[in-house]
Amino acid sequence: MHPLPWALAALVMAPWSGLLVSAVAMTLAAVFCRAALLRQVALAFGLPSQPYWLLPVRDLMSFAVFVASFLGRDVTWKGQRYRLFPGKIAGVSE
């Protein structure tokens, strides 16, 4: 999940690792393949051209939302609000 941000974090932490170079290369290849797949789907369905160069930005923003999801203590689900405490979930009346 979220390979691009993890690969960039690994690149910052250990820039001279031999395995890291291949991992980053595979991650970039996956991003390019995904862009190519999205382009083919858009062409097949007659959709307008998209800014595929923004895919890495979208990946980074999705990762930021993923990380932020662990920082909240309240959850709203099916109209009910819940507060999370260590080891338990408590309902909160509105």
C-alpha positions as CSV (number, residue, x, y, z in Angstrom):
1,M,0.0,0.0,0.0
2,H,1.3,3.4,-1.0
3,P,4.6,2.2,-2.5
4,L,5.9,5.7,-3.7
5,P,5.9,7.4,-0.3
6,W,7.5,4.4,1.3
7,A,10.2,4.2,-1.4
8,L,10.9,7.9,-1.0
9,A,11.2,7.5,2.7
10,A,13.6,4.6,2.3
11,L,15.6,6.6,-0.2
12,V,16.0,9.4,2.4
13,M,16.9,7.0,5.2
14,A,19.4,4.8,3.4
15,P,20.4,6.4,0.1
16,W,23.4,4.0,-0.6
17,S,21.6,0.7,-0.1
18,G,22.0,-1.6,-3.1
19,L,18.5,-3.1,-2.7
20,L,17.0,0.3,-2.4
21,V,17.9,1.3,-5.9
22,S,16.1,-1.7,-7.3
23,A,13.1,-1.0,-5.0
24,V,12.8,2.6,-6.1
25,A,13.2,1.5,-9.8
26,M,10.4,-1.0,-9.4
27,T,8.2,1.6,-7.7
28,L,8.7,4.1,-10.5
29,A,8.0,1.4,-13.1
30,A,4.8,0.6,-11.3
31,V,3.8,4.3,-11.4
32,F,4.5,4.5,-15.1
33,C,2.6,1.2,-15.8
34,R,-0.4,2.6,-13.8
35,A,-0.3,5.8,-15.9
36,A,-0.2,3.8,-19.1
37,L,-3.1,1.6,-17.9
38,L,-5.2,4.7,-17.0
39,R,-4.4,6.2,-20.4
40,Q,-5.6,3.0,-22.2
41,V,-8.8,2.9,-20.2
42,A,-9.5,6.5,-20.9
43,L,-8.9,5.9,-24.7
44,A,-11.1,2.8,-24.6
45,F,-14.0,4.6,-23.0
46,G,-13.5,7.9,-24.9
47,L,-12.7,9.9,-21.8
48,P,-10.9,13.2,-22.0
49,S,-7.1,13.2,-21.5
50,Q,-6.0,13.5,-17.9
51,P,-2.9,15.0,-16.4
52,Y,-1.1,11.7,-15.7
53,W,2.0,13.4,-14.5
54,L,0.0,14.2,-11.3
55,L,-0.2,10.6,-10.3
56,P,2.8,10.8,-8.0
57,V,1.3,13.9,-6.3
58,R,-1.9,12.0,-5.8
59,D,0.0,9.1,-4.3
60,L,1.7,11.4,-1.9
61,M,-1.5,13.1,-0.9
62,S,-3.3,9.8,-0.4
63,F,-0.5,8.7,1.9
64,A,-0.8,11.9,3.9
65,V,-4.6,11.2,4.3
66,F,-3.7,7.6,5.3
67,V,-1.3,8.8,8.0
68,A,-3.7,11.5,9.2
69,S,-6.4,8.8,9.7
70,F,-4.4,7.4,12.6
71,L,-4.3,10.8,14.4
72,G,-8.0,11.3,15.0
73,R,-10.0,10.1,18.0
74,D,-13.6,10.5,16.7
75,V,-15.3,8.4,14.1
76,T,-18.7,9.0,12.6
77,W,-20.3,5.8,11.2
78,K,-23.9,5.5,9.9
79,G,-24.9,8.8,11.6
80,Q,-23.4,7.8,15.0
81,R,-20.4,9.4,16.5
82,Y,-17.9,7.4,18.5
83,R,-14.8,8.4,20.5
84,L,-11.8,6.0,20.6
85,F,-10.0,5.4,23.8
86,P,-7.2,3.0,24.5
87,G,-8.8,-0.5,24.5
88,K,-12.4,0.6,24.0
89,I,-14.8,2.5,21.9
90,A,-17.4,4.8,23.5
91,G,-20.5,6.1,21.8
92,V,-21.0,9.9,22.1
93,S,-24.5,11.3,22.1
94,E,-25.0,14.4,20.0
